[in-house]
Amino acid sequence: MRAALSLILLSGVALAVPSPRTGHVLHEKRAIEPFDWVKTGRLEPNRVLPLRIGLAQSNVDKLEEMLMAVSHPESPQYGKHWTPAQVVDAFAPSAATVDTVKGWLYDFGFAEERVKLSPSKGWLEIANATTEEVEDLLNTEYHVYTHTETGAEQISCHSYSVPQHIREHVEIIQPTVHFNHRAVTSVPRHKRQAGSKSTIHSHLRGPKALTSEVTITPTLEDCDEMIIPACLQALYSVNYTPVATNSNSYGIVEFTPQAFLQGDLDLFFANFSPSMVGVSPVFISIDGGDDQTTDQSFDFNGESDLDLEYAMTLTSPQTITLLQTGDEVEGASFDNWLDAVDGSFCTFEGGDSPDFDGIYPDTLPGGFKGAESCGILAPPNVVSVSYGQDEASVTLAYATRQCNEYGKIGLMGTTVLYSSGDDGVAGGGGACLNTQNQPSESGTKFNPGFPVTCPFITAVGATQIDPGNTVNDPEGACEQVIFSGGGFSNFFAMPSYQADAVTSFLTNNPPPFTSAQFNNSGSVRGFPDLSANGANYIIGIDGEFELVFGTSCSSPVVGSLITLINDARIAVGKSTVGFINPTIYSANFTGAFNDITHGGNEGCGTAGFTSTTGWDPVTGVGTPDFAKLLDLWLALP
């Protein structure tokens, strides 16, 4: 605590030590300006804010090294994954950081009893902090924003500052600049779309009603027009039945109000996996997650039905865990499911962002009133997430905080997969960036996604069986209805595991674009990492059969194959494969992927990048050859 000020009167002038309110430097500013939101006034000065200060973690500079030690196939520590306690101990903020930030708050005038330190020492929460106090503390102004269509309100500041000596000890402060760019009543964006009858050719000439007479009999000769599980098994040489299901786990993340219908699963199973009729996933409700059946349409059921129908069929009889996240009022974000599988993340570096993440208990009418779902289950061995957002929509601090958590989960032996997006080099909905990295209708700069640019997750792109081809022919990059998301991060440095592959691509196949269009520095993370088919999937949806397209088809398929490999390793007493990127980029595994050498991912008024020999920012290292991967991974310790 700062010593009491000693005032000395000299020639009528009072001299004092510098105030904690002076010497501020910019710490963070809003990533992009909000769409469809109008600033409607200053926040009232006596409004109480849930002020939380996320403290800088220890050893984050060593996270990649630590993760490589247990994930690289040539490491003597391969497969020796960490316990949750080891992870918490390794990354807890230092005592100096805790004491320095506490001292700043005490000097400002917050009484000691108002400052609470979490058990993990990851964050500080200031009780009953008013707008007036926080504005003074952070040298900022808070405003109320109102959504033009719904009338929903949010609070935010454009930027905030902290004293220079505090900056290195603080990662992020909430609530501040992290603006939620959609109305709180909007459904989460899902990266998948249905094919219209004018753009696909199908033997399903129209929707088929859910009756006992509904049957379809596609064969492998039809896989260029209709993908079914047997097509994927033929494409990727899959012939394996799990034997260690009681010791294995595979999680699928969905965000309410997206939900599956059991009737849809049974319709699909009756045609493609009859023994599974009546089987359901293990339902885990995270922060009020609800398997609602009130709203039934493609927008409410398509993603969940797709993910579960293929994951459950391809891994049968493995039980699938459904991580249903967020209530129907507030919804949720990626941080919420991370909370559920790792309790330390709820409090680490300030916990959830009230502006990006669902904050629970939910005080809105009809919201989930229970406690936040924090550390309610162990991380599944594999997790597939078919959702994403634009990297430009979040701040670097927010993205880094979340990315590091994926690295920590990888240390514990979990494979995390995200679909890479369906708009090629553009962002969601085809949005591109202007020269200030802001989304703009006239923007021409490529718009990478998030979390797929995080180097600690595995980004999954999409391929297709070209029209007229069979499962025996090489696939191409998906260019039907969607284009495989891919490109280069504007946030994250290139991880060591992909340095050779990305450098080779940029050197031997230099893209015909300038630095004004993409980050061509040669020193940043490239994505996707690998791919799987993402075109013409048959799904049971709302009592009918439809065809769907997207990298959200691809991610759960890759997750299924990794789950089968984990099963085989567990059965012989070995660990799960965990974070797979260092392995799939290694020289010994090159021949275990089907290289995709044609097709592109157009966007932003360009043809996008082009698939070529080796890794490329369209399909990554290629599609998996399961039989070869199984042998290689079984040979590892």
VOGU-3710 file (C-alpha; in Angstrom, 3 decimals, decimal comma):
1> mraalslill> 0,000/0,000/0,000  1,247/3,467/-0,823  2,584/5,370/2,163  0,561/8,329/3,360  1,291/11,478/1,432  3,439/14,037/3,165  2,420/17,517/2,141  5,033/20,257/2,263  3,970/23,855/1,906  6,534/25,943/0,065
11> sgvalavpsp> 5,804/29,464/-1,175  2,098/28,671/-1,010  2,403/25,589/-3,320  1,395/22,090/-2,196  3,744/19,348/-3,484  2,677/15,664/-3,571  3,764/12,346/-5,092  2,172/11,451/-8,477  -1,451/10,329/-8,299  -2,423/6,789/-9,416
21> rtghvlhekr> -4,799/8,592/-11,780  -1,918/10,038/-13,809  0,593/8,522/-16,208  -1,909/6,262/-17,978  -1,083/4,552/-21,273  -3,508/2,943/-23,725  -4,052/-0,703/-22,836  -6,798/-1,822/-25,206  -9,240/-0,364/-27,712  -12,286/-1,784/-29,460
31> aiepfdwvkt> -11,504/-4,111/-32,371  -14,228/-2,937/-34,767  -17,105/-0,504/-34,501  -20,465/-2,142/-33,818  -22,948/-2,744/-36,619  -26,639/-1,980/-36,113  -25,976/-0,430/-32,721  -26,471/3,235/-31,877  -24,765/5,089/-29,053  -27,682/6,379/-27,000
41> grlepnrvlp> -26,030/8,061/-24,033  -23,515/7,958/-21,199  -23,851/5,234/-18,631  -25,186/6,560/-15,344  -22,328/7,287/-12,901  -23,772/5,237/-10,039  -24,310/2,075/-12,126  -22,471/-0,866/-10,555  -20,142/-2,683/-12,965  -18,858/-6,268/-12,529
51> lriglaqsnv> -15,252/-5,070/-12,698  -12,719/-7,868/-13,095  -9,033/-7,562/-13,814  -7,339/-10,457/-15,563  -3,791/-10,873/-14,331  -0,894/-11,773/-16,609  -0,163/-15,515/-16,621  3,204/-16,978/-15,856  5,057/-19,038/-18,459  2,775/-18,258/-21,410
61> dkleemlmav> 5,934/-17,560/-23,393  6,799/-21,226/-22,874  3,359/-22,622/-23,740  4,255/-23,663/-27,280  7,466/-25,312/-26,055  5,576/-27,150/-23,321  2,885/-28,284/-25,743  5,413/-29,417/-28,339  7,161/-31,549/-25,703  4,070/-33,748/-25,233
71> shpespqygk> 2,788/-33,481/-28,816  5,706/-33,778/-31,221  6,205/-37,367/-32,392  9,993/-37,150/-31,988  9,850/-35,839/-28,418  10,829/-38,243/-25,607  7,894/-36,757/-23,652  5,328/-37,570/-26,373  1,951/-38,522/-24,912  2,929/-37,699/-21,328
81> hwtpaqvvda> 0,054/-35,288/-20,836  -0,358/-33,000/-17,836  -2,880/-33,130/-15,022  -5,201/-30,147/-14,465  -3,308/-29,307/-11,264  -0,020/-29,177/-13,154  -1,558/-26,803/-15,689  -2,902/-24,436/-13,033  0,399/-24,405/-11,152  2,422/-23,734/-14,288
91> fapsaatvdt> 0,439/-20,713/-15,452  -0,708/-19,028/-12,223  0,242/-15,305/-12,113  3,281/-14,430/-10,046  3,031/-13,021/-6,531  4,662/-9,831/-7,811  1,890/-9,383/-10,372  -0,832/-9,928/-7,798  0,760/-7,536/-5,304  1,459/-4,817/-7,896
101> vkgwlydfgf> -2,101/-4,723/-9,202  -3,544/-4,864/-5,693  -1,324/-1,943/-4,717  -2,611/0,104/-7,653  -6,209/-0,547/-6,624  -5,550/0,260/-2,967  -3,732/3,479/-3,881  -6,649/4,467/-6,046  -8,930/4,250/-3,035  -10,554/0,808/-3,138
111> aeervklsps> -10,641/-0,626/0,366  -8,924/-3,985/0,824  -12,206/-5,732/1,618  -13,569/-4,720/-1,817  -10,743/-6,469/-3,732  -11,122/-10,238/-3,987  -8,398/-12,564/-5,285  -9,453/-15,866/-6,847  -8,083/-19,131/-5,395  -5,988/-19,627/-8,558
121> kgwleianat> -4,734/-16,028/-8,255  -5,836/-15,530/-11,827  -8,060/-12,523/-11,399  -9,119/-9,697/-9,131  -12,738/-8,712/-8,690  -13,679/-5,328/-7,275  -16,951/-5,346/-5,399  -19,602/-2,713/-6,152  -17,424/-0,634/-8,481  -19,457/2,234/-9,917
131> teevedllnt> -19,203/3,650/-13,415  -17,731/6,827/-11,985  -14,997/4,906/-10,180  -14,119/2,693/-13,136  -14,016/5,612/-15,567  -11,606/7,380/-13,254  -9,515/4,233/-12,701  -9,181/3,462/-16,434  -9,314/6,993/-17,853  -12,290/6,168/-20,056
141> eyhvythtet> -15,993/6,798/-20,666  -18,780/4,225/-20,740  -21,745/4,553/-23,081  -25,001/2,711/-23,627  -25,565/1,222/-27,090  -29,011/0,239/-28,370  -29,662/-2,273/-31,129  -31,624/-0,656/-33,935  -33,961/-3,618/-34,506  -34,444/-5,273/-31,127
151> gaeqischsy> -33,890/-2,437/-28,670  -31,399/-4,578/-26,744  -28,818/-2,568/-24,821  -25,125/-3,056/-24,179  -22,511/-1,036/-22,361  -18,996/-0,451/-23,596  -16,121/1,961/-23,713  -14,098/2,626/-26,858  -10,717/2,250/-25,131  -9,170/2,213/-21,693
161> svpqhirehv> -5,802/2,953/-20,128  -3,753/1,848/-17,142  -0,594/3,240/-15,532  2,599/2,311/-17,341  3,922/0,206/-14,459  0,671/-1,780/-14,329  0,418/-2,643/-18,003  2,744/-5,670/-17,977  0,812/-7,206/-15,095  -2,657/-7,008/-16,679
171> eiiqptvhfn> -3,882/-9,015/-19,656  -7,469/-7,842/-19,910  -10,060/-5,878/-17,951  -13,824/-6,461/-18,139  -16,282/-5,030/-18,925  -14,563/-2,631/-21,293  -14,126/-2,592/-25,079  -15,249/-6,092/-26,015  -18,455/-5,379/-27,827  -20,931/-8,081/-28,720
181> hravtsvprh> -21,714/-7,353/-32,371  -25,025/-9,164/-32,482  -28,212/-8,617/-30,543  -28,341/-10,877/-27,515  -31,460/-12,538/-28,932  -29,730/-13,606/-32,148  -28,802/-17,240/-32,692  -25,108/-18,104/-32,945  -23,779/-18,075/-36,488  -23,264/-21,585/-37,802
191> krqagsksti> -20,909/-22,100/-40,716  -23,005/-24,397/-42,890  -25,702/-23,903/-45,438  -28,210/-26,019/-47,261  -27,852/-26,577/-50,974  -30,649/-25,159/-53,060  -32,285/-27,455/-55,585  -30,937/-25,247/-58,383  -27,305/-25,652/-57,371  -27,096/-29,351/-56,484
201> hshlrgpkal> -27,883/-32,516/-58,378  -29,463/-35,145/-56,220  -31,348/-38,400/-56,446  -33,473/-36,937/-53,635  -35,886/-35,123/-55,920  -37,767/-33,615/-53,027  -38,069/-33,719/-49,265  -39,221/-37,078/-47,973  -41,671/-37,190/-45,108  -40,843/-39,061/-41,924
211> tsevtitptl> -42,858/-42,225/-42,532  -42,077/-45,914/-42,393  -41,852/-45,989/-46,175  -39,000/-43,466/-46,333  -35,875/-45,222/-47,545  -33,035/-44,192/-49,811  -30,453/-46,466/-51,354  -27,494/-44,455/-52,613  -24,355/-46,378/-53,472  -20,677/-45,480/-53,593
221> edcdemiipa> -21,168/-44,571/-57,244  -23,331/-41,651/-56,119  -20,848/-40,080/-53,671  -20,178/-37,102/-55,944  -23,846/-36,198/-55,519  -24,735/-37,612/-52,098  -22,292/-38,144/-49,246  -23,268/-40,823/-46,744  -21,113/-42,434/-44,030  -20,085/-45,259/-46,375
231> clqalysvny> -18,672/-42,682/-48,815  -16,450/-41,229/-46,104  -15,317/-44,655/-44,955  -14,334/-45,488/-48,548  -12,666/-42,120/-49,185  -10,533/-42,268/-46,063  -9,926/-46,043/-45,752  -11,880/-46,457/-42,514  -12,526/-50,017/-41,375  -12,390/-50,007/-37,595
241> tpvatnsnsy> -14,858/-50,798/-34,804  -14,127/-49,241/-31,382  -13,272/-51,600/-28,528  -12,288/-49,244/-25,692  -15,399/-47,071/-25,603  -15,670/-46,990/-21,801  -12,282/-45,274/-21,595  -12,702/-42,948/-24,559  -14,724/-39,781/-25,156  -15,754/-37,493/-28,015
251> giveftpqaf> -17,487/-34,153/-27,428  -19,597/-32,139/-29,865  -20,217/-28,477/-28,949  -23,534/-26,839/-29,865  -24,921/-23,443/-28,930  -28,559/-22,981/-27,913  -31,047/-22,485/-29,591  -29,385/-24,878/-32,075  -30,564/-28,347/-30,984  -30,989/-31,861/-32,354
261> lqgdldlffa> -34,239/-33,753/-32,811  -34,231/-37,451/-31,905  -36,624/-38,155/-34,756  -34,079/-36,742/-37,191  -31,309/-38,907/-35,770  -33,512/-41,982/-36,020  -34,479/-41,179/-39,610  -30,799/-41,015/-40,505  -29,838/-44,080/-38,457  -32,665/-46,177/-39,942
271> nfspsmvgvs> -31,135/-45,685/-43,368  -27,412/-45,740/-42,596  -26,865/-47,363/-39,178  -29,992/-49,324/-38,143  -28,536/-50,586/-34,857  -28,384/-47,005/-33,613  -32,083/-46,178/-33,882  -33,137/-44,786/-30,511  -29,589/-43,978/-29,400  -28,979/-40,444/-28,101
281> pvfisidggd> -25,863/-38,503/-27,154  -24,982/-37,963/-23,504  -26,450/-34,520/-22,854  -24,363/-32,061/-20,808  -26,063/-28,736/-20,115  -23,568/-25,880/-19,872  -24,845/-22,570/-18,491  -28,461/-23,508/-19,058  -27,895/-25,308/-22,352  -31,282/-26,561/-23,545
291> dqttdqsfdf> -32,140/-29,242/-26,098  -35,169/-27,186/-27,058  -37,779/-28,603/-29,456  -40,079/-25,578/-29,616  -38,368/-24,077/-32,651  -37,908/-26,580/-35,447  -36,349/-25,623/-38,771  -33,065/-25,941/-40,599  -31,724/-22,877/-38,761  -32,524/-24,408/-35,372
301> ngesdldley> -31,721/-28,076/-36,000  -29,445/-28,318/-39,047  -26,057/-27,984/-37,357  -26,785/-30,254/-34,411  -28,425/-32,917/-36,542  -25,514/-32,898/-38,991  -22,807/-33,100/-36,333  -24,434/-35,862/-34,311  -25,668/-38,024/-37,191  -22,183/-38,364/-38,662
311> amtltspqti> -20,155/-38,415/-35,435  -22,384/-41,069/-33,865  -22,495/-43,242/-36,979  -18,787/-43,116/-37,782  -17,696/-43,921/-34,205  -20,435/-46,389/-33,208  -20,667/-47,820/-30,578  -18,685/-44,953/-28,960  -20,886/-42,720/-26,805  -20,912/-39,098/-27,968
321> tllqtgdeve> -21,044/-36,281/-25,414  -23,142/-33,279/-26,442  -21,874/-30,065/-24,830  -25,037/-27,972/-25,171  -23,986/-24,445/-24,304  -25,952/-21,351/-23,240  -29,589/-20,686/-22,445  -32,217/-19,491/-24,916  -32,079/-15,899/-23,689  -28,425/-14,917/-23,493
331> gasfdnwlda> -26,701/-17,631/-25,499  -22,991/-18,235/-25,097  -19,596/-18,180/-26,762  -16,543/-20,400/-26,982  -15,322/-19,362/-23,522  -18,415/-20,882/-21,935  -17,700/-24,442/-23,062  -14,070/-23,938/-22,074  -15,301/-23,010/-18,587  -17,173/-26,290/-18,345
341> vdgsfctfeg> -14,153/-28,467/-19,108  -11,588/-26,473/-17,128  -12,684/-24,700/-13,983  -9,504/-22,620/-13,763  -10,461/-20,807/-16,973  -13,571/-19,346/-15,332  -11,326/-17,242/-13,156  -8,095/-17,153/-15,102  -7,235/-13,723/-16,514  -10,538/-12,243/-15,486
351> gdspdfdgiy> -12,898/-15,016/-16,517  -15,634/-14,582/-19,133  -16,170/-11,317/-20,943  -19,650/-9,898/-20,304  -19,553/-8,527/-23,842  -18,431/-11,600/-25,795  -19,472/-14,444/-23,488  -22,669/-15,504/-21,767  -22,430/-14,452/-18,102  -24,304/-16,659/-15,650
361> pdtlpggfkg> -26,487/-16,574/-13,633  -28,453/-14,823/-16,406  -30,426/-11,911/-14,972  -32,534/-11,445/-18,110  -36,190/-12,593/-17,991  -36,387/-16,322/-18,636  -32,627/-16,748/-18,342  -30,739/-19,544/-16,597  -30,522/-18,683/-12,896  -28,136/-21,457/-11,837
371> aescgilapp> -24,445/-21,035/-11,114  -21,957/-20,792/-13,952  -21,019/-24,248/-15,291  -17,411/-24,202/-14,174  -15,293/-27,351/-14,354  -18,320/-29,672/-14,483  -16,610/-32,372/-16,561  -13,184/-33,459/-17,683  -12,215/-32,353/-21,190  -13,303/-35,022/-23,717
381> nvvsvsygqd> -10,420/-36,632/-25,596  -11,643/-34,974/-28,796  -13,848/-31,893/-29,166  -15,329/-30,707/-32,477  -16,805/-27,219/-32,867  -18,548/-26,210/-36,101  -18,846/-22,524/-35,257  -16,573/-19,520/-35,658  -16,267/-15,760/-36,001  -13,995/-13,258/-37,703
391> easvtlayat> -10,614/-12,606/-36,149  -11,162/-8,882/-36,701  -14,244/-8,929/-34,476  -12,238/-9,599/-31,294  -9,335/-7,844/-29,644  -5,875/-9,332/-29,557  -6,047/-9,621/-25,758  -9,325/-11,541/-25,891  -8,125/-13,832/-28,682  -4,813/-14,519/-26,947
401> rqcneygkig> -6,483/-15,326/-23,643  -8,783/-17,866/-25,303  -6,061/-19,295/-27,535  -3,814/-19,993/-24,565  -6,608/-21,980/-22,984  -6,736/-24,267/-26,013  -3,013/-24,797/-25,526  -3,582/-25,767/-21,900  -6,310/-28,231/-22,872  -3,891/-29,682/-25,399
411> lmgttvlyss> -1,379/-30,201/-22,604  -4,008/-32,342/-20,884  -4,378/-34,568/-23,963  -7,416/-33,167/-25,764  -7,674/-32,653/-29,533  -9,677/-29,480/-30,320  -11,035/-29,119/-33,869  -12,752/-26,077/-35,395  -14,268/-25,769/-38,862  -12,315/-23,221/-40,908
421> gddgvagggg> -15,266/-21,316/-42,408  -17,304/-21,399/-45,614  -16,432/-18,105/-47,309  -12,955/-18,751/-48,676  -10,540/-15,923/-47,918  -13,430/-13,709/-46,765  -15,013/-13,589/-43,351  -18,516/-14,574/-42,315  -21,110/-13,677/-44,922  -18,352/-12,789/-47,391
431> aclntqnqps> -17,176/-9,749/-45,413  -13,746/-8,345/-46,296  -11,602/-5,752/-44,527  -10,570/-2,221/-45,412  -7,132/-0,723/-44,834  -7,941/-0,228/-41,131  -8,832/-3,925/-40,750  -12,484/-3,010/-40,394  -15,246/-4,944/-42,216  -16,412/-2,926/-45,205
441> esgtkfnpgf> -18,608/-3,467/-48,248  -15,794/-2,014/-50,323  -13,059/-3,898/-48,449  -10,568/-5,948/-50,440  -8,382/-7,359/-47,655  -8,802/-11,012/-46,734  -10,633/-11,632/-43,471  -9,351/-14,664/-41,498  -11,460/-16,411/-38,895  -11,140/-17,113/-35,190
451> pvtcpfitav> -10,496/-19,372/-33,294  -9,101/-21,173/-36,368  -6,092/-18,828/-36,463  -5,135/-19,889/-32,941  -2,026/-22,089/-33,321  -3,182/-24,416/-30,527  -6,291/-25,780/-32,269  -6,649/-27,850/-35,431  -8,459/-25,995/-38,234  -10,430/-28,204/-40,627
461> gatqidpgnt> -11,140/-27,169/-44,228  -13,454/-28,726/-46,817  -12,989/-30,832/-49,949  -15,369/-32,323/-52,518  -15,646/-35,275/-54,858  -15,641/-33,483/-58,191  -18,818/-33,959/-60,262  -18,629/-37,182/-62,218  -15,832/-38,627/-60,090  -15,881/-41,481/-57,585
471> vndpegaceq> -14,393/-42,230/-54,187  -11,381/-43,667/-56,019  -10,506/-40,332/-57,638  -8,548/-37,491/-55,991  -10,734/-34,921/-54,269  -10,507/-31,189/-54,895  -11,043/-28,165/-52,675  -14,734/-27,575/-52,057  -16,145/-25,207/-54,679  -19,829/-26,131/-54,508
481> vifsgggfsn> -22,059/-23,756/-52,533  -19,183/-22,981/-50,132  -15,458/-22,344/-50,338  -13,038/-23,736/-47,779  -11,979/-21,056/-45,298  -8,246/-20,467/-45,297  -5,508/-17,869/-45,158  -3,187/-16,185/-42,713  -3,699/-14,647/-39,294  -3,349/-10,961/-38,511
491> ffampsyqad> -2,823/-11,827/-34,811  -0,814/-14,986/-34,255  2,795/-15,765/-35,100  3,641/-18,832/-37,123  4,028/-21,854/-34,824  7,217/-23,850/-35,205  5,414/-27,031/-36,238  4,198/-25,515/-39,527  7,150/-23,262/-40,345  8,620/-25,534/-43,021
501> avtsfltnnp> 5,262/-26,242/-44,666  4,062/-22,637/-44,812  7,449/-21,283/-45,889  7,551/-23,866/-48,681  4,123/-22,798/-49,919  4,967/-19,096/-49,921  8,333/-19,697/-51,579  7,343/-22,212/-54,231  3,812/-20,978/-54,914  3,829/-17,252/-54,126
511> ppftsaqfnn> 0,222/-16,009/-54,106  -0,532/-13,238/-56,636  -1,626/-10,838/-53,909  0,022/-7,932/-52,121  0,440/-7,113/-48,463  -2,622/-4,895/-48,858  -4,699/-8,051/-49,373  -3,280/-10,528/-46,863  -0,552/-10,832/-44,272  2,258/-11,985/-46,559
521> sgsvrgfpdl> 5,026/-11,463/-43,997  5,793/-15,168/-43,949  5,853/-15,116/-40,165  2,202/-15,707/-39,188  -0,087/-18,669/-38,597  -1,577/-20,229/-41,724  -4,789/-22,258/-41,796  -6,442/-24,746/-42,249  -4,316/-27,608/-40,977  -6,105/-30,445/-42,767
531> sanganyiig> -9,418/-31,112/-44,496  -12,212/-33,583/-45,112  -15,143/-33,744/-47,484  -17,701/-30,972/-46,986  -20,095/-31,207/-49,951  -23,444/-32,913/-50,574  -23,963/-34,491/-47,140  -27,300/-36,210/-46,686  -28,797/-35,400/-43,288  -32,083/-36,112/-41,606
541> idgefelvfg> -33,518/-32,722/-40,728  -36,989/-31,892/-39,430  -38,348/-35,207/-40,694  -36,850/-34,855/-44,183  -33,653/-35,576/-46,055  -31,617/-32,608/-47,261  -28,171/-32,006/-48,669  -25,835/-29,698/-46,784  -22,409/-28,227/-47,404  -19,690/-26,720/-45,265
551> tscsspvvgs> -16,601/-27,122/-43,170  -19,055/-27,937/-40,392  -19,475/-31,260/-42,161  -15,712/-31,740/-42,220  -14,812/-31,032/-38,590  -16,949/-33,737/-36,905  -15,744/-36,260/-39,506  -12,085/-35,583/-38,696  -13,012/-35,693/-35,003  -14,556/-39,105/-35,532
561> litlindari> -11,398/-40,489/-37,143  -9,208/-39,122/-34,330  -11,610/-40,704/-31,834  -11,141/-44,091/-33,513  -7,359/-43,679/-33,376  -7,582/-42,803/-29,679  -9,638/-45,942/-29,157  -6,940/-48,098/-30,724  -4,191/-46,473/-28,638  -6,196/-46,725/-25,409
571> avgkstvgfi> -6,862/-50,403/-26,139  -3,107/-51,128/-26,093  -2,433/-49,022/-23,015  -1,254/-45,819/-24,686  -2,325/-42,198/-24,244  -4,651/-40,203/-26,440  -3,024/-38,325/-29,336  -3,880/-34,918/-27,852  -2,784/-31,880/-29,859  -2,233/-33,372/-33,314
581> nptiysanft> -0,732/-30,480/-35,302  2,964/-31,191/-34,622  2,367/-34,780/-35,703  0,391/-34,194/-38,896  2,978/-31,671/-40,121  5,896/-34,026/-39,388  7,806/-35,720/-42,222  6,847/-39,251/-41,189  3,138/-38,456/-41,488  3,245/-36,749/-44,904
591> gafndithgg> 2,328/-39,949/-46,732  -0,690/-40,526/-44,489  -2,638/-37,663/-46,074  -4,237/-37,406/-49,491  -2,703/-34,280/-50,985  -5,305/-31,963/-52,543  -3,799/-30,251/-55,576  -6,662/-28,498/-57,333  -9,383/-26,031/-56,418  -9,344/-22,698/-54,631
601> negcgtagft> -11,118/-20,611/-52,002  -12,337/-17,497/-53,746  -13,436/-14,397/-51,879  -12,971/-10,634/-51,612  -13,239/-10,266/-55,393  -10,378/-12,684/-56,038  -9,883/-16,350/-56,869  -8,378/-16,757/-53,418  -5,540/-19,142/-52,759  -4,978/-22,250/-54,861
611> sttgwdpvtg> -4,511/-25,828/-53,715  -1,137/-27,240/-54,635  1,373/-29,935/-53,721  1,995/-29,978/-49,982  0,358/-27,696/-47,445  -1,743/-24,834/-48,766  -4,139/-22,292/-47,188  -7,142/-23,996/-48,793  -7,015/-27,625/-47,637  -3,965/-27,745/-45,338
621> vgtpdfakll> -1,902/-30,937/-45,517  -4,802/-32,761/-47,212  -7,400/-35,329/-46,195  -6,711/-38,245/-43,824  -5,877/-41,804/-44,860  -7,162/-43,463/-41,714  -5,472/-46,838/-42,214  -2,047/-45,228/-42,598  -2,609/-42,796/-39,724  -3,706/-45,628/-37,451
631> dlwlalp> -0,500/-47,566/-38,049  1,688/-44,502/-37,577  -0,012/-43,353/-34,378  0,017/-46,871/-32,933  3,753/-46,948/-33,504  4,267/-43,856/-31,329  4,791/-44,279/-27,576
//
